[in-house]
Amino acid sequence: MADRVHRAVIIGNSDGIGLAFTRRLLADGWRVAGLSRRDNGINVPTYAHHTIDVTAADYPDVLDKAIDELGGADLCVYAAGIGEPVDLADLDAQTRTLEVNLLGAARTVATVVPRMMAAGDGHFIGLSSLADRMVSGDAPAYAGSKAGLSAYLMGLSAALRGKGVSVTTVRFGFVDTKMAKGTVRPLMIPVDRAVEILARCVRTRPVLVSRPRRMALLTSALAPLTRPR
């Protein structure tokens, strides 16, 4: 009997980690549906792309249809994310960061996880950040959205215990993508390293992964110093 084909939905895969991990899954024989604001140029029979913004009103419907066309989803990776320095004259940009990084992930969960529960199996991976421990005056919405995302996904993991559905929160430090802003980017890891970490998560389904470890320890130590006094 032929091996079962695994199916994945990747949210936010026009570039960066999402695109690289999409390519990895396709190379490993997965069928993949990708959803992002822009096309990514992948043109193979086992891939279908859907151009949509995670803040759009019809995003859940497009996601639901993508999963139907895929025949179900064994894995969903939420890799969509934005983050800009704060501009006090344009706080709407901070609001959009919250909408994409946190509410977009929550809308994805609300669509995908019930289907996984009905199937009795599934794995949701959310890309958070080591910034989730920090209070940032430079990018408050980014740090705040990642704090909310980490807390939500880890709580969801506990709520789903015994339901057959796993939730993994991946907290990355600096990864060599366009999201790695700033003149100082300590312990930055290459995209292919991030992809290997995600591939291991697919195999082992941990609740929480923080990489690089030294950066995780550093941010934990520095977090109390970032809080206003």
N, C-alpha and C positions, 0 to 999 in steps of 0.2 A: 504494500500500500504506500502511495506517495506521501511524503511528509506534508503536513498542513502548512499552507502559506500564511505567514504572519502579516498582520495589517496594522499600520500606524497612521496616526494623524499628527502632523507637525504644524503648530501655530507659530507664525513669525519665522518664515524660512526663505525670505528673499535674499538674505546675506548672513554673514556671521556664523554663530554656532548653529542656528537652526538650519541653514543651508548645508553646512558641512555635515551635520548629523543626518540630514535627509539623504545625502549622497552615500553615507556610510550604510544606512539601512538598505538602500536600493542595491548596493554592492553585495550586501549580505543576503539578498533574496527576498526582502520584504516588499509588499505592496504598500504604497504610501500615497496619502492625500495631503497636500500642503495648502495652507491658507495664509495669505499675507497681503499687504497693501500693493505689492508689485510682483510681477512675474519674476521667476528666477532662472529661466532659460533651460530648465531640465526638460528633456523631450525623450522619454522612454516609455514603453507600453505599460510598465508597472507603476507609473506615476501620473497623478491627476492634480492640476493646480486650480485653485479657486481664489480669485482676486477679491479681497474684502478687508475692510478695516474692522478690528475687534470692537470698536466703539459704535459701529453702524447698527441701526435698529434691527436690520434683518440678518445680522451676523449669526444668531443662534439657528435661524432657519437654514442659512447656507451651510453651516457646520453640520446640522442634522442631515441635510441632503448629501453632503460629502461622505458622511459615514454610511448612509444607505447605499450609495454607489460603490463604496469600498466593500460592502458586505459585512460591516461591523468594524470594531476597533479593539485590538488587543492592547494597544499602547497609544497614549496621547501625551505629547510633549508640548508644554506651553513655553515657547522661547521668545514670544513677543515682548519687547521692552523698549522704553525710551527714557531719556533723562537729560535735562538741560540745566545749566546754572540758573539760579533764581534771578529774575528781573522783577523788582518790586513794582514796576510800571506795567507789567504783563503777567499777573498771577494766573491768568487763564491757562498759560503754558504749564504751570504747576498742576492745575486741575486736570489737564489732559494726561499728564504723567500718571496721576492716580487712576484715571479712567483706563488707560492702557495696561499698566503694570499690575494693578490690583483688581479692578472691576472686570476687566477683560478676562482675566484668569478665572474669576468667580463665575462669570457667564459661561465660560468654557466648561468648568466643572459641572454646572447645573445642567448642561446639555449632555455631556459625555458620561459622567459617573452613573446616572440612573440606567443608562443602556448597559454599562459594564455590570452593574448589580443584577440586572435582569438576565445577563448571560452567565453570571456566576464567576466571572473572571475579568481581570483587566488591570492596567497599570497606568497611573497618571504621574507624570514627572513635571514639576514646575521649576523653572530656573529663577532662583532668587539671587541674593547677593550677600556678601559679608558686610555690606553697608547696613544690613538690617539691624545691627546692634548700635549704630551710630546715630547721634543727633547732628544733623548737618545744616549749618547756616548757609552753605553754598548751594546745596541741592536738596532742600527739605522734602520735596515731594518724592524724589527718587528714594531717599533713605526711608521715608515714611511708608511708601508703597511696598517696598521690599520687607519692611518689618511686618506690615499687615499680611503680605503674601506668605511669609514663613510661618507666622502664627496660625493663619487659616489652614494652610496645607498640613501642618503637623497635627492640628486639632482634627482635621478631616481624616487623617490617617488613623487616629485613635477611634473616631466614630465609626469607621468602616471595618474595624477589626472583626474578623470572623465572617465577613461578607464576601470574601473572595477577591476584593479589589484592593490593590496596594497604592499608596501615595508616597512619592519620594520628593523631598525638598532638596534641591541642589544649590548650595550657597557658594558661588564663585567669587574670587577676588578679581583682580584685573586679568582679562583675557584679551589677546591681541586682535581686537575688532574695533570698529568705529565707535563702539560704546566706551572704550577705554580712553576717557578724556583726562586732561590734566598733564602738567609737565613732569610730575613725579608719579610713576606707576610701579611701585615696588613688587617684586616677585611675580611679575606678569607671566602668564602661561600661554603657550601657543594654542591655536584653535584645535589642532589635531590632538593635543593633550586633553582638552576639554571634551572632545568627541570620545576619546578612550574612556574617560570617567563616566560619561553617559552610557556608553555601551556596557560597562561593568554594572551600572545601576539597573539596566534592563535585565541582566542575568541574575542579579542578586536581590533586587527590590528592597533596598534599605529605606528606612524612614527618613534619614538625614545624612547628607554628605556635605562636608565643608572643605574646599580646596582653594589654594594650597594650605596645608595644615599650619605652616608657620605664620601665614597671613591671618588665618583664623584665630590663632593664639594672640597675635598682635592686636587685632581689632577688639577682641574680648578684653584685653588689658587696657586699651585706650578708650573704650566706650564710656566708662564713668567720667572721664575727663572732658568729654564732648557735651555733657549736659549743662544747661545754663544754671548759674548760681545766683 
